[in-house]
Amino acid sequence: MEFLENLNVLSTSGIIGALFTDGGLLDSLGGIASHLANLLGLVK
């Protein structure tokens, strides 16, 4: 389920939505970076 949540963050609407919610810009970028790291197998 965490993978699907990260995919939503990566979607355009997901990113824009995150920017205007309590998550904030830095948290959004952190989530994207975490997702990319997972895709690369750097984080398990």
N, C-alpha and C positions, 0 to 999 in steps of 0.2 A: 504493500500500500504506500509505503514511503516513496518508492520509485514513481508511482503515479502522481503523487503530490508534487514531486520535483518536476515532472513533465509539465504540470499545470503552471508552475512558476516560470518555466521556460517559454510557455506560449506568450504571444504578444499581449493578449488581454490579461494574462496572469501577471506579467511584469508590470504593466500599467496599473492594474488593480492594486498590486502590492505597494506601489509607490505612494498611493493615496490612502493606504490603511495604516494601522498602528505598526505594521511591520517596518515601514520606512525604507529608504533607498539603500542604506548600507546592509540591512538585513536581507533585502532582495538580492543584492549582488553576492552576499555571502551564501545564500541558498543556491544561486546559479553556479558559483564556484564549487560548492560542495557537490552539486549534481554532476558537473563536468568531471570532477575528481573521481566520482563513483563510476562514470562511464569509462574512464581511463584505467579503472582498477586500482587507483591509488588509495582509495578508502573502501573498507569493507565492513 
